Amino acid sequence: MGNSKAVAFILALALCGLLAAEVAAAACDASALTPCMGAIMLGGAVTPGCCVRMRAQQGCLCQYARNPSYSGYVNSPRAQSVVKACGVPRPKC
């Protein structure tokens, strides 16, 4: 009986790890930064909504910077200004 509890516990831990990894991967969504597009693309005002989203996506910025589809935007001087205006530390990728 002790072995079956140990096996069940290990399986539960493994399942939790898989779910956590899936949630973390799902949390990185570049479209979440849509409120920042005016500031990044056109140099418009940085809105509070933009900063909320920027802080929520902070852990994903390096992933976006490495993605050829997003790197030009993320690495642009305007994007760096938005990051700074929102008080988000510049990522060290």
HTML snippet that shows the backbone in 3Dmol.js (N, CA, C, O; Angstrom):
<script src="https://3Dmol.org/build/3Dmol-min.js"></script>
<div id="view" style="width:600px;height:400px;position:relative"></div>
<script>
const pdb = `
ATOM      1  N   MET A   1       0.819  -1.182   0.000  1.00  0.00           N
ATOM      2  CA  MET A   1       0.000   0.000   0.000  1.00  0.00           C
ATOM      3  C   MET A   1       0.869   1.255   0.000  1.00  0.00           C
ATOM      4  O   MET A   1       0.516   2.243  -0.643  1.00  0.00           O
ATOM      5  N   GLY A   2       1.977   1.235   0.694  1.00  0.00           N
ATOM      6  CA  GLY A   2       2.876   2.376   0.746  1.00  0.00           C
ATOM      7  C   GLY A   2       3.449   2.701  -0.614  1.00  0.00           C
ATOM      8  O   GLY A   2       3.574   3.872  -0.973  1.00  0.00           O
ATOM      9  N   ASN A   3       3.805   1.661  -1.389  1.00  0.00           N
ATOM     10  CA  ASN A   3       4.351   1.884  -2.733  1.00  0.00           C
ATOM     11  C   ASN A   3       3.318   2.519  -3.657  1.00  0.00           C
ATOM     12  O   ASN A   3       3.670   3.383  -4.461  1.00  0.00           O
ATOM     13  N   SER A   4       2.065   2.118  -3.563  1.00  0.00           N
ATOM     14  CA  SER A   4       1.041   2.678  -4.447  1.00  0.00           C
ATOM     15  C   SER A   4       0.803   4.156  -4.132  1.00  0.00           C
ATOM     16  O   SER A   4       0.529   4.943  -5.038  1.00  0.00           O
ATOM     17  N   LYS A   5       0.903   4.533  -2.870  1.00  0.00           N
ATOM     18  CA  LYS A   5       0.759   5.944  -2.512  1.00  0.00           C
ATOM     19  C   LYS A   5       1.935   6.754  -3.063  1.00  0.00           C
ATOM     20  O   LYS A   5       1.757   7.873  -3.545  1.00  0.00           O
ATOM     21  N   ALA A   6       3.121   6.185  -2.986  1.00  0.00           N
ATOM     22  CA  ALA A   6       4.307   6.863  -3.505  1.00  0.00           C
ATOM     23  C   ALA A   6       4.201   7.042  -5.015  1.00  0.00           C
ATOM     24  O   ALA A   6       4.530   8.107  -5.536  1.00  0.00           O
ATOM     25  N   VAL A   7       3.749   6.019  -5.714  1.00  0.00           N
ATOM     26  CA  VAL A   7       3.599   6.093  -7.162  1.00  0.00           C
ATOM     27  C   VAL A   7       2.533   7.135  -7.519  1.00  0.00           C
ATOM     28  O   VAL A   7       2.722   7.924  -8.444  1.00  0.00           O
ATOM     29  N   ALA A   8       1.431   7.138  -6.797  1.00  0.00           N
ATOM     30  CA  ALA A   8       0.367   8.114  -7.044  1.00  0.00           C
ATOM     31  C   ALA A   8       0.877   9.531  -6.807  1.00  0.00           C
ATOM     32  O   ALA A   8       0.546  10.448  -7.559  1.00  0.00           O
ATOM     33  N   PHE A   9       1.673   9.707  -5.772  1.00  0.00           N
ATOM     34  CA  PHE A   9       2.229  11.024  -5.459  1.00  0.00           C
ATOM     35  C   PHE A   9       3.168  11.496  -6.564  1.00  0.00           C
ATOM     36  O   PHE A   9       3.112  12.654  -6.977  1.00  0.00           O
ATOM     37  N   ILE A  10       4.022  10.608  -7.039  1.00  0.00           N
ATOM     38  CA  ILE A  10       4.959  10.940  -8.110  1.00  0.00           C
ATOM     39  C   ILE A  10       4.209  11.275  -9.394  1.00  0.00           C
ATOM     40  O   ILE A  10       4.574  12.224 -10.088  1.00  0.00           O
ATOM     41  N   LEU A  11       3.182  10.522  -9.717  1.00  0.00           N
ATOM     42  CA  LEU A  11       2.379  10.815 -10.904  1.00  0.00           C
ATOM     43  C   LEU A  11       1.676  12.169 -10.770  1.00  0.00           C
ATOM     44  O   LEU A  11       1.592  12.933 -11.732  1.00  0.00           O
ATOM     45  N   ALA A  12       1.182  12.450  -9.586  1.00  0.00           N
ATOM     46  CA  ALA A  12       0.520  13.741  -9.361  1.00  0.00           C
ATOM     47  C   ALA A  12       1.513  14.890  -9.543  1.00  0.00           C
ATOM     48  O   ALA A  12       1.181  15.911 -10.145  1.00  0.00           O
ATOM     49  N   LEU A  13       2.727  14.724  -9.024  1.00  0.00           N
ATOM     50  CA  LEU A  13       3.745  15.761  -9.197  1.00  0.00           C
ATOM     51  C   LEU A  13       4.091  15.950 -10.668  1.00  0.00           C
ATOM     52  O   LEU A  13       4.228  17.081 -11.136  1.00  0.00           O
ATOM     53  N   ALA A  14       4.231  14.859 -11.388  1.00  0.00           N
ATOM     54  CA  ALA A  14       4.560  14.942 -12.805  1.00  0.00           C
ATOM     55  C   ALA A  14       3.440  15.651 -13.572  1.00  0.00           C
ATOM     56  O   ALA A  14       3.712  16.471 -14.449  1.00  0.00           O
ATOM     57  N   LEU A  15       2.208  15.343 -13.250  1.00  0.00           N
ATOM     58  CA  LEU A  15       1.071  15.978 -13.900  1.00  0.00           C
ATOM     59  C   LEU A  15       1.040  17.471 -13.599  1.00  0.00           C
ATOM     60  O   LEU A  15       0.783  18.281 -14.490  1.00  0.00           O
ATOM     61  N   CYS A  16       1.300  17.833 -12.361  1.00  0.00           N
ATOM     62  CA  CYS A  16       1.351  19.256 -11.992  1.00  0.00           C
ATOM     63  C   CYS A  16       2.457  19.977 -12.754  1.00  0.00           C
ATOM     64  O   CYS A  16       2.264  21.110 -13.195  1.00  0.00           O
ATOM     65  N   GLY A  17       3.596  19.347 -12.912  1.00  0.00           N
ATOM     66  CA  GLY A  17       4.691  19.937 -13.662  1.00  0.00           C
ATOM     67  C   GLY A  17       4.326  20.161 -15.115  1.00  0.00           C
ATOM     68  O   GLY A  17       4.649  21.206 -15.680  1.00  0.00           O
ATOM     69  N   LEU A  18       3.660  19.199 -15.725  1.00  0.00           N
ATOM     70  CA  LEU A  18       3.239  19.342 -17.114  1.00  0.00           C
ATOM     71  C   LEU A  18       2.217  20.462 -17.265  1.00  0.00           C
ATOM     72  O   LEU A  18       2.281  21.249 -18.209  1.00  0.00           O
ATOM     73  N   LEU A  19       1.278  20.528 -16.332  1.00  0.00           N
ATOM     74  CA  LEU A  19       0.266  21.582 -16.393  1.00  0.00           C
ATOM     75  C   LEU A  19       0.888  22.956 -16.191  1.00  0.00           C
ATOM     76  O   LEU A  19       0.508  23.915 -16.864  1.00  0.00           O
ATOM     77  N   ALA A  20       1.826  23.058 -15.286  1.00  0.00           N
ATOM     78  CA  ALA A  20       2.492  24.341 -15.041  1.00  0.00           C
ATOM     79  C   ALA A  20       3.258  24.793 -16.276  1.00  0.00           C
ATOM     80  O   ALA A  20       3.236  25.975 -16.620  1.00  0.00           O
ATOM     81  N   ALA A  21       3.929  23.874 -16.940  1.00  0.00           N
ATOM     82  CA  ALA A  21       4.671  24.213 -18.158  1.00  0.00           C
ATOM     83  C   ALA A  21       3.711  24.664 -19.253  1.00  0.00           C
ATOM     84  O   ALA A  21       4.008  25.602 -19.992  1.00  0.00           O
ATOM     85  N   GLU A  22       2.570  24.002 -19.359  1.00  0.00           N
ATOM     86  CA  GLU A  22       1.583  24.370 -20.368  1.00  0.00           C
ATOM     87  C   GLU A  22       1.008  25.754 -20.082  1.00  0.00           C
ATOM     88  O   GLU A  22       0.838  26.548 -21.007  1.00  0.00           O
ATOM     89  N   VAL A  23       0.712  26.052 -18.841  1.00  0.00           N
ATOM     90  CA  VAL A  23       0.183  27.359 -18.465  1.00  0.00           C
ATOM     91  C   VAL A  23       1.221  28.444 -18.732  1.00  0.00           C
ATOM     92  O   VAL A  23       0.885  29.515 -19.237  1.00  0.00           O
ATOM     93  N   ALA A  24       2.476  28.173 -18.395  1.00  0.00           N
ATOM     94  CA  ALA A  24       3.536  29.157 -18.628  1.00  0.00           C
ATOM     95  C   ALA A  24       3.690  29.438 -20.118  1.00  0.00           C
ATOM     96  O   ALA A  24       3.858  30.591 -20.515  1.00  0.00           O
ATOM     97  N   ALA A  25       3.635  28.412 -20.937  1.00  0.00           N
ATOM     98  CA  ALA A  25       3.761  28.599 -22.379  1.00  0.00           C
ATOM     99  C   ALA A  25       2.561  29.366 -22.926  1.00  0.00           C
ATOM    100  O   ALA A  25       2.708  30.205 -23.814  1.00  0.00           O
ATOM    101  N   ALA A  26       1.380  29.078 -22.398  1.00  0.00           N
ATOM    102  CA  ALA A  26       0.174  29.750 -22.856  1.00  0.00           C
ATOM    103  C   ALA A  26       0.166  31.210 -22.421  1.00  0.00           C
ATOM    104  O   ALA A  26      -0.486  32.033 -23.063  1.00  0.00           O
ATOM    105  N   ALA A  27       0.865  31.547 -21.361  1.00  0.00           N
ATOM    106  CA  ALA A  27       0.873  32.911 -20.855  1.00  0.00           C
ATOM    107  C   ALA A  27       1.588  33.864 -21.796  1.00  0.00           C
ATOM    108  O   ALA A  27       1.297  35.060 -21.781  1.00  0.00           O
ATOM    109  N   CYS A  28       2.511  33.378 -22.613  1.00  0.00           N
ATOM    110  CA  CYS A  28       3.220  34.228 -23.566  1.00  0.00           C
ATOM    111  C   CYS A  28       2.369  34.362 -24.823  1.00  0.00           C
ATOM    112  O   CYS A  28       2.293  33.451 -25.647  1.00  0.00           O
ATOM    113  N   ASP A  29       1.736  35.518 -24.944  1.00  0.00           N
ATOM    114  CA  ASP A  29       0.851  35.789 -26.072  1.00  0.00           C
ATOM    115  C   ASP A  29       1.139  37.200 -26.555  1.00  0.00           C
ATOM    116  O   ASP A  29       0.728  38.173 -25.921  1.00  0.00           O
ATOM    117  N   ALA A  30       1.836  37.315 -27.660  1.00  0.00           N
ATOM    118  CA  ALA A  30       2.236  38.626 -28.170  1.00  0.00           C
ATOM    119  C   ALA A  30       1.039  39.524 -28.437  1.00  0.00           C
ATOM    120  O   ALA A  30       1.152  40.747 -28.351  1.00  0.00           O
ATOM    121  N   SER A  31      -0.099  38.939 -28.759  1.00  0.00           N
ATOM    122  CA  SER A  31      -1.285  39.764 -29.015  1.00  0.00           C
ATOM    123  C   SER A  31      -1.762  40.475 -27.752  1.00  0.00           C
ATOM    124  O   SER A  31      -2.538  41.428 -27.834  1.00  0.00           O
ATOM    125  N   ALA A  32      -1.308  40.023 -26.595  1.00  0.00           N
ATOM    126  CA  ALA A  32      -1.657  40.695 -25.346  1.00  0.00           C
ATOM    127  C   ALA A  32      -1.061  42.101 -25.289  1.00  0.00           C
ATOM    128  O   ALA A  32      -1.520  42.945 -24.519  1.00  0.00           O
ATOM    129  N   LEU A  33      -0.037  42.349 -26.108  1.00  0.00           N
ATOM    130  CA  LEU A  33       0.612  43.665 -26.127  1.00  0.00           C
ATOM    131  C   LEU A  33      -0.035  44.628 -27.123  1.00  0.00           C
ATOM    132  O   LEU A  33       0.514  45.695 -27.396  1.00  0.00           O
ATOM    133  N   THR A  34      -1.176  44.266 -27.657  1.00  0.00           N
ATOM    134  CA  THR A  34      -1.879  45.119 -28.612  1.00  0.00           C
ATOM    135  C   THR A  34      -2.092  46.549 -28.093  1.00  0.00           C
ATOM    136  O   THR A  34      -1.968  47.493 -28.874  1.00  0.00           O
ATOM    137  N   PRO A  35      -2.406  46.742 -26.808  1.00  0.00           N
ATOM    138  CA  PRO A  35      -2.567  48.118 -26.327  1.00  0.00           C
ATOM    139  C   PRO A  35      -1.293  48.969 -26.439  1.00  0.00           C
ATOM    140  O   PRO A  35      -1.356  50.192 -26.315  1.00  0.00           O
ATOM    141  N   CYS A  36      -0.160  48.340 -26.669  1.00  0.00           N
ATOM    142  CA  CYS A  36       1.116  49.062 -26.787  1.00  0.00           C
ATOM    143  C   CYS A  36       1.491  49.357 -28.229  1.00  0.00           C
ATOM    144  O   CYS A  36       2.472  50.059 -28.477  1.00  0.00           O
ATOM    145  N   MET A  37       0.734  48.839 -29.181  1.00  0.00           N
ATOM    146  CA  MET A  37       1.134  48.958 -30.587  1.00  0.00           C
ATOM    147  C   MET A  37       1.234  50.402 -31.050  1.00  0.00           C
ATOM    148  O   MET A  37       2.152  50.732 -31.801  1.00  0.00           O
ATOM    149  N   GLY A  38       0.320  51.279 -30.629  1.00  0.00           N
ATOM    150  CA  GLY A  38       0.393  52.682 -31.033  1.00  0.00           C
ATOM    151  C   GLY A  38       1.687  53.324 -30.578  1.00  0.00           C
ATOM    152  O   GLY A  38       2.319  54.072 -31.325  1.00  0.00           O
ATOM    153  N   ALA A  39       2.075  53.031 -29.354  1.00  0.00           N
ATOM    154  CA  ALA A  39       3.318  53.597 -28.817  1.00  0.00           C
ATOM    155  C   ALA A  39       4.542  52.987 -29.486  1.00  0.00           C
ATOM    156  O   ALA A  39       5.515  53.690 -29.760  1.00  0.00           O
ATOM    157  N   ILE A  40       4.501  51.691 -29.749  1.00  0.00           N
ATOM    158  CA  ILE A  40       5.655  51.016 -30.351  1.00  0.00           C
ATOM    159  C   ILE A  40       5.776  51.337 -31.839  1.00  0.00           C
ATOM    160  O   ILE A  40       6.874  51.600 -32.329  1.00  0.00           O
ATOM    161  N   MET A  41       4.670  51.317 -32.547  1.00  0.00           N
ATOM    162  CA  MET A  41       4.712  51.500 -34.000  1.00  0.00           C
ATOM    163  C   MET A  41       4.782  52.967 -34.409  1.00  0.00           C
ATOM    164  O   MET A  41       5.484  53.318 -35.358  1.00  0.00           O
ATOM    165  N   LEU A  42       4.053  53.826 -33.692  1.00  0.00           N
ATOM    166  CA  LEU A  42       3.918  55.213 -34.125  1.00  0.00           C
ATOM    167  C   LEU A  42       4.523  56.224 -33.162  1.00  0.00           C
ATOM    168  O   LEU A  42       4.560  57.420 -33.451  1.00  0.00           O
ATOM    169  N   GLY A  43       4.992  55.745 -32.028  1.00  0.00           N
ATOM    170  CA  GLY A  43       5.544  56.658 -31.039  1.00  0.00           C
ATOM    171  C   GLY A  43       4.475  57.388 -30.254  1.00  0.00           C
ATOM    172  O   GLY A  43       4.729  58.453 -29.690  1.00  0.00           O
ATOM    173  N   GLY A  44       3.288  56.825 -30.215  1.00  0.00           N
ATOM    174  CA  GLY A  44       2.182  57.447 -29.481  1.00  0.00           C
ATOM    175  C   GLY A  44       2.372  57.357 -27.976  1.00  0.00           C
ATOM    176  O   GLY A  44       3.398  56.886 -27.484  1.00  0.00           O
ATOM    177  N   ALA A  45       1.364  57.817 -27.266  1.00  0.00           N
ATOM    178  CA  ALA A  45       1.409  57.822 -25.807  1.00  0.00           C
ATOM    179  C   ALA A  45       1.384  56.397 -25.254  1.00  0.00           C
ATOM    180  O   ALA A  45       0.737  55.506 -25.804  1.00  0.00           O
ATOM    181  N   VAL A  46       2.100  56.217 -24.165  1.00  0.00           N
ATOM    182  CA  VAL A  46       2.096  54.933 -23.454  1.00  0.00           C
ATOM    183  C   VAL A  46       0.941  54.991 -22.461  1.00  0.00           C
ATOM    184  O   VAL A  46       0.937  55.817 -21.548  1.00  0.00           O
ATOM    185  N   THR A  47      -0.024  54.121 -22.644  1.00  0.00           N
ATOM    186  CA  THR A  47      -1.228  54.141 -21.812  1.00  0.00           C
ATOM    187  C   THR A  47      -1.067  53.247 -20.590  1.00  0.00           C
ATOM    188  O   THR A  47      -0.220  52.354 -20.577  1.00  0.00           O
ATOM    189  N   PRO A  48      -1.874  53.484 -19.571  1.00  0.00           N
ATOM    190  CA  PRO A  48      -1.843  52.585 -18.407  1.00  0.00           C
ATOM    191  C   PRO A  48      -2.165  51.137 -18.786  1.00  0.00           C
ATOM    192  O   PRO A  48      -1.582  50.203 -18.234  1.00  0.00           O
ATOM    193  N   GLY A  49      -3.093  50.953 -19.727  1.00  0.00           N
ATOM    194  CA  GLY A  49      -3.430  49.602 -20.176  1.00  0.00           C
ATOM    195  C   GLY A  49      -2.254  48.910 -20.829  1.00  0.00           C
ATOM    196  O   GLY A  49      -2.049  47.708 -20.658  1.00  0.00           O
ATOM    197  N   CYS A  50      -1.481  49.680 -21.581  1.00  0.00           N
ATOM    198  CA  CYS A  50      -0.268  49.141 -22.199  1.00  0.00           C
ATOM    199  C   CYS A  50       0.684  48.655 -21.116  1.00  0.00           C
ATOM    200  O   CYS A  50       1.222  47.551 -21.208  1.00  0.00           O
ATOM    201  N   CYS A  51       0.892  49.467 -20.100  1.00  0.00           N
ATOM    202  CA  CYS A  51       1.847  49.101 -19.043  1.00  0.00           C
ATOM    203  C   CYS A  51       1.392  47.876 -18.264  1.00  0.00           C
ATOM    204  O   CYS A  51       2.213  47.046 -17.874  1.00  0.00           O
ATOM    205  N   VAL A  52       0.087  47.760 -18.035  1.00  0.00           N
ATOM    206  CA  VAL A  52      -0.428  46.566 -17.349  1.00  0.00           C
ATOM    207  C   VAL A  52      -0.080  45.324 -18.160  1.00  0.00           C
ATOM    208  O   VAL A  52       0.394  44.327 -17.615  1.00  0.00           O
ATOM    209  N   ARG A  53      -0.319  45.393 -19.457  1.00  0.00           N
ATOM    210  CA  ARG A  53      -0.027  44.249 -20.324  1.00  0.00           C
ATOM    211  C   ARG A  53       1.468  44.003 -20.437  1.00  0.00           C
ATOM    212  O   ARG A  53       1.906  42.852 -20.457  1.00  0.00           O
ATOM    213  N   MET A  54       2.262  45.075 -20.512  1.00  0.00           N
ATOM    214  CA  MET A  54       3.713  44.941 -20.622  1.00  0.00           C
ATOM    215  C   MET A  54       4.267  44.238 -19.386  1.00  0.00           C
ATOM    216  O   MET A  54       5.119  43.357 -19.499  1.00  0.00           O
ATOM    217  N   ARG A  55       3.786  44.623 -18.216  1.00  0.00           N
ATOM    218  CA  ARG A  55       4.256  43.965 -16.986  1.00  0.00           C
ATOM    219  C   ARG A  55       3.822  42.502 -16.952  1.00  0.00           C
ATOM    220  O   ARG A  55       4.578  41.645 -16.492  1.00  0.00           O
ATOM    221  N   ALA A  56       2.622  42.209 -17.431  1.00  0.00           N
ATOM    222  CA  ALA A  56       2.144  40.825 -17.445  1.00  0.00           C
ATOM    223  C   ALA A  56       2.954  39.959 -18.405  1.00  0.00           C
ATOM    224  O   ALA A  56       3.122  38.762 -18.169  1.00  0.00           O
ATOM    225  N   GLN A  57       3.451  40.550 -19.477  1.00  0.00           N
ATOM    226  CA  GLN A  57       4.211  39.806 -20.491  1.00  0.00           C
ATOM    227  C   GLN A  57       5.723  39.944 -20.304  1.00  0.00           C
ATOM    228  O   GLN A  57       6.495  39.472 -21.138  1.00  0.00           O
ATOM    229  N   GLN A  58       6.142  40.576 -19.234  1.00  0.00           N
ATOM    230  CA  GLN A  58       7.568  40.839 -18.989  1.00  0.00           C
ATOM    231  C   GLN A  58       8.435  39.598 -19.146  1.00  0.00           C
ATOM    232  O   GLN A  58       9.504  39.671 -19.752  1.00  0.00           O
ATOM    233  N   GLY A  59       8.006  38.478 -18.622  1.00  0.00           N
ATOM    234  CA  GLY A  59       8.779  37.248 -18.704  1.00  0.00           C
ATOM    235  C   GLY A  59       8.879  36.673 -20.110  1.00  0.00           C
ATOM    236  O   GLY A  59       9.652  35.744 -20.348  1.00  0.00           O
ATOM    237  N   CYS A  60       8.115  37.209 -21.030  1.00  0.00           N
ATOM    238  CA  CYS A  60       8.084  36.697 -22.398  1.00  0.00           C
ATOM    239  C   CYS A  60       8.901  37.550 -23.360  1.00  0.00           C
ATOM    240  O   CYS A  60       9.085  37.163 -24.514  1.00  0.00           O
ATOM    241  N   LEU A  61       9.392  38.699 -22.912  1.00  0.00           N
ATOM    242  CA  LEU A  61      10.043  39.632 -23.827  1.00  0.00           C
ATOM    243  C   LEU A  61      11.249  39.022 -24.533  1.00  0.00           C
ATOM    244  O   LEU A  61      11.462  39.291 -25.716  1.00  0.00           O
ATOM    245  N   CYS A  62      12.036  38.217 -23.845  1.00  0.00           N
ATOM    246  CA  CYS A  62      13.187  37.577 -24.502  1.00  0.00           C
ATOM    247  C   CYS A  62      12.719  36.578 -25.561  1.00  0.00           C
ATOM    248  O   CYS A  62      13.327  36.458 -26.625  1.00  0.00           O
ATOM    249  N   GLN A  63      11.656  35.878 -25.265  1.00  0.00           N
ATOM    250  CA  GLN A  63      11.103  34.933 -26.242  1.00  0.00           C
ATOM    251  C   GLN A  63      10.667  35.697 -27.494  1.00  0.00           C
ATOM    252  O   GLN A  63      10.926  35.254 -28.613  1.00  0.00           O
ATOM    253  N   TYR A  64      10.010  36.837 -27.310  1.00  0.00           N
ATOM    254  CA  TYR A  64       9.595  37.646 -28.452  1.00  0.00           C
ATOM    255  C   TYR A  64      10.796  38.209 -29.198  1.00  0.00           C
ATOM    256  O   TYR A  64      10.794  38.275 -30.427  1.00  0.00           O
ATOM    257  N   ALA A  65      11.820  38.614 -28.458  1.00  0.00           N
ATOM    258  CA  ALA A  65      13.014  39.193 -29.081  1.00  0.00           C
ATOM    259  C   ALA A  65      13.736  38.171 -29.954  1.00  0.00           C
ATOM    260  O   ALA A  65      14.390  38.551 -30.925  1.00  0.00           O
ATOM    261  N   ARG A  66      13.632  36.894 -29.632  1.00  0.00           N
ATOM    262  CA  ARG A  66      14.284  35.841 -30.418  1.00  0.00           C
ATOM    263  C   ARG A  66      13.427  35.378 -31.593  1.00  0.00           C
ATOM    264  O   ARG A  66      13.922  34.701 -32.494  1.00  0.00           O
ATOM    265  N   ASN A  67      12.154  35.736 -31.585  1.00  0.00           N
ATOM    266  CA  ASN A  67      11.241  35.313 -32.637  1.00  0.00           C
ATOM    267  C   ASN A  67      11.363  36.274 -33.823  1.00  0.00           C
ATOM    268  O   ASN A  67      11.126  37.472 -33.666  1.00  0.00           O
ATOM    269  N   PRO A  68      11.730  35.769 -35.008  1.00  0.00           N
ATOM    270  CA  PRO A  68      11.902  36.657 -36.166  1.00  0.00           C
ATOM    271  C   PRO A  68      10.653  37.485 -36.493  1.00  0.00           C
ATOM    272  O   PRO A  68      10.767  38.574 -37.056  1.00  0.00           O
ATOM    273  N   SER A  69       9.493  36.992 -36.154  1.00  0.00           N
ATOM    274  CA  SER A  69       8.258  37.726 -36.434  1.00  0.00           C
ATOM    275  C   SER A  69       8.099  38.956 -35.549  1.00  0.00           C
ATOM    276  O   SER A  69       7.448  39.923 -35.943  1.00  0.00           O
ATOM    277  N   TYR A  70       8.686  38.927 -34.360  1.00  0.00           N
ATOM    278  CA  TYR A  70       8.505  40.011 -33.399  1.00  0.00           C
ATOM    279  C   TYR A  70       9.780  40.782 -33.080  1.00  0.00           C
ATOM    280  O   TYR A  70       9.707  41.882 -32.532  1.00  0.00           O
ATOM    281  N   SER A  71      10.926  40.241 -33.403  1.00  0.00           N
ATOM    282  CA  SER A  71      12.189  40.820 -32.938  1.00  0.00           C
ATOM    283  C   SER A  71      12.378  42.268 -33.387  1.00  0.00           C
ATOM    284  O   SER A  71      12.886  43.086 -32.620  1.00  0.00           O
ATOM    285  N   GLY A  72      11.981  42.596 -34.607  1.00  0.00           N
ATOM    286  CA  GLY A  72      12.130  43.963 -35.087  1.00  0.00           C
ATOM    287  C   GLY A  72      11.352  44.961 -34.259  1.00  0.00           C
ATOM    288  O   GLY A  72      11.780  46.102 -34.081  1.00  0.00           O
ATOM    289  N   TYR A  73      10.203  44.532 -33.749  1.00  0.00           N
ATOM    290  CA  TYR A  73       9.382  45.409 -32.922  1.00  0.00           C
ATOM    291  C   TYR A  73       9.930  45.482 -31.502  1.00  0.00           C
ATOM    292  O   TYR A  73      10.079  46.567 -30.940  1.00  0.00           O
ATOM    293  N   VAL A  74      10.228  44.322 -30.931  1.00  0.00           N
ATOM    294  CA  VAL A  74      10.664  44.252 -29.533  1.00  0.00           C
ATOM    295  C   VAL A  74      12.005  44.948 -29.340  1.00  0.00           C
ATOM    296  O   VAL A  74      12.236  45.576 -28.307  1.00  0.00           O
ATOM    297  N   ASN A  75      12.879  44.841 -30.317  1.00  0.00           N
ATOM    298  CA  ASN A  75      14.212  45.417 -30.189  1.00  0.00           C
ATOM    299  C   ASN A  75      14.290  46.872 -30.666  1.00  0.00           C
ATOM    300  O   ASN A  75      15.360  47.478 -30.610  1.00  0.00           O
ATOM    301  N   SER A  76      13.186  47.431 -31.127  1.00  0.00           N
ATOM    302  CA  SER A  76      13.202  48.799 -31.650  1.00  0.00           C
ATOM    303  C   SER A  76      13.380  49.814 -30.522  1.00  0.00           C
ATOM    304  O   SER A  76      13.018  49.546 -29.377  1.00  0.00           O
ATOM    305  N   PRO A  77      13.933  50.973 -30.848  1.00  0.00           N
ATOM    306  CA  PRO A  77      14.085  52.024 -29.836  1.00  0.00           C
ATOM    307  C   PRO A  77      12.750  52.444 -29.220  1.00  0.00           C
ATOM    308  O   PRO A  77      12.682  52.739 -28.027  1.00  0.00           O
ATOM    309  N   ARG A  78      11.690  52.473 -30.029  1.00  0.00           N
ATOM    310  CA  ARG A  78      10.372  52.839 -29.486  1.00  0.00           C
ATOM    311  C   ARG A  78       9.889  51.809 -28.471  1.00  0.00           C
ATOM    312  O   ARG A  78       9.348  52.171 -27.426  1.00  0.00           O
ATOM    313  N   ALA A  79      10.082  50.536 -28.772  1.00  0.00           N
ATOM    314  CA  ALA A  79       9.674  49.490 -27.826  1.00  0.00           C
ATOM    315  C   ALA A  79      10.464  49.611 -26.536  1.00  0.00           C
ATOM    316  O   ALA A  79       9.913  49.440 -25.449  1.00  0.00           O
ATOM    317  N   GLN A  80      11.743  49.903 -26.649  1.00  0.00           N
ATOM    318  CA  GLN A  80      12.566  50.065 -25.446  1.00  0.00           C
ATOM    319  C   GLN A  80      12.095  51.270 -24.633  1.00  0.00           C
ATOM    320  O   GLN A  80      12.156  51.252 -23.403  1.00  0.00           O
ATOM    321  N   SER A  81      11.625  52.316 -25.313  1.00  0.00           N
ATOM    322  CA  SER A  81      11.072  53.476 -24.619  1.00  0.00           C
ATOM    323  C   SER A  81       9.784  53.114 -23.881  1.00  0.00           C
ATOM    324  O   SER A  81       9.540  53.594 -22.774  1.00  0.00           O
ATOM    325  N   VAL A  82       8.964  52.268 -24.499  1.00  0.00           N
ATOM    326  CA  VAL A  82       7.718  51.830 -23.861  1.00  0.00           C
ATOM    327  C   VAL A  82       8.037  51.000 -22.622  1.00  0.00           C
ATOM    328  O   VAL A  82       7.436  51.195 -21.565  1.00  0.00           O
ATOM    329  N   VAL A  83       8.978  50.079 -22.754  1.00  0.00           N
ATOM    330  CA  VAL A  83       9.391  49.248 -21.622  1.00  0.00           C
ATOM    331  C   VAL A  83       9.850  50.137 -20.469  1.00  0.00           C
ATOM    332  O   VAL A  83       9.473  49.930 -19.316  1.00  0.00           O
ATOM    333  N   LYS A  84      10.666  51.123 -20.804  1.00  0.00           N
ATOM    334  CA  LYS A  84      11.188  52.038 -19.783  1.00  0.00           C
ATOM    335  C   LYS A  84      10.061  52.865 -19.159  1.00  0.00           C
ATOM    336  O   LYS A  84      10.011  53.027 -17.940  1.00  0.00           O
ATOM    337  N   ALA A  85       9.152  53.394 -20.001  1.00  0.00           N
ATOM    338  CA  ALA A  85       8.041  54.207 -19.511  1.00  0.00           C
ATOM    339  C   ALA A  85       7.137  53.414 -18.578  1.00  0.00           C
ATOM    340  O   ALA A  85       6.530  53.977 -17.667  1.00  0.00           O
ATOM    341  N   CYS A  86       7.048  52.122 -18.803  1.00  0.00           N
ATOM    342  CA  CYS A  86       6.195  51.264 -17.972  1.00  0.00           C
ATOM    343  C   CYS A  86       6.927  50.788 -16.713  1.00  0.00           C
ATOM    344  O   CYS A  86       6.337  50.117 -15.866  1.00  0.00           O
ATOM    345  N   GLY A  87       8.195  51.132 -16.596  1.00  0.00           N
ATOM    346  CA  GLY A  87       8.949  50.726 -15.412  1.00  0.00           C
ATOM    347  C   GLY A  87       9.305  49.254 -15.395  1.00  0.00           C
ATOM    348  O   GLY A  87       9.560  48.679 -14.337  1.00  0.00           O
ATOM    349  N   VAL A  88       9.323  48.650 -16.564  1.00  0.00           N
ATOM    350  CA  VAL A  88       9.692  47.242 -16.696  1.00  0.00           C
ATOM    351  C   VAL A  88      11.202  47.187 -16.917  1.00  0.00           C
ATOM    352  O   VAL A  88      11.720  47.873 -17.799  1.00  0.00           O
ATOM    353  N   PRO A  89      11.908  46.387 -16.134  1.00  0.00           N
ATOM    354  CA  PRO A  89      13.359  46.274 -16.351  1.00  0.00           C
ATOM    355  C   PRO A  89      13.641  45.742 -17.761  1.00  0.00           C
ATOM    356  O   PRO A  89      12.963  44.836 -18.246  1.00  0.00           O
ATOM    357  N   ARG A  90      14.644  46.318 -18.396  1.00  0.00           N
ATOM    358  CA  ARG A  90      15.038  45.856 -19.718  1.00  0.00           C
ATOM    359  C   ARG A  90      15.525  44.413 -19.603  1.00  0.00           C
ATOM    360  O   ARG A  90      16.409  44.112 -18.801  1.00  0.00           O
ATOM    361  N   PRO A  91      14.942  43.521 -20.411  1.00  0.00           N
ATOM    362  CA  PRO A  91      15.351  42.113 -20.298  1.00  0.00           C
ATOM    363  C   PRO A  91      16.781  41.900 -20.758  1.00  0.00           C
ATOM    364  O   PRO A  91      17.246  42.538 -21.702  1.00  0.00           O
ATOM    365  N   LYS A  92      17.457  41.014 -20.095  1.00  0.00           N
ATOM    366  CA  LYS A  92      18.808  40.615 -20.491  1.00  0.00           C
ATOM    367  C   LYS A  92      18.689  39.220 -21.091  1.00  0.00           C
ATOM    368  O   LYS A  92      18.636  38.217 -20.379  1.00  0.00           O
ATOM    369  N   CYS A  93      18.647  39.184 -22.410  1.00  0.00           N
ATOM    370  CA  CYS A  93      18.401  37.918 -23.103  1.00  0.00           C
ATOM    371  C   CYS A  93      19.701  37.242 -23.500  1.00  0.00           C
ATOM    372  O   CYS A  93      19.681  36.164 -24.094  1.00  0.00           O
TER     373      CYS A  93
END
`;
const viewer = $3Dmol.createViewer("view");
viewer.addModel(pdb, "pdb");
viewer.setStyle({}, {cartoon: {color: "spectrum"}});
viewer.zoomTo();
viewer.render();
</script>
